[in-house]
């Protein structure tokens, strides 16, 4: 679960647009765990899953 993913990888994992990942970051739901070699944010898989779960629960949506 400590694997680091880029924003586009995180978006693909959650089946959302990359803009959604940026919104989660801006709203404080998802914090970068580091930066890649080009200075882009990297996110932990666990943090991505928690942000997605929180968002879906708040919206009253189910998984799948």
Secondary structure, 3 states (H helix, E strand, C coil): CCCEEEHHHHHHHHCCCHHHHHHHHHCCCCCCCEECCCCCEEEEHHHHHHHHHHHHHHHCCCCC
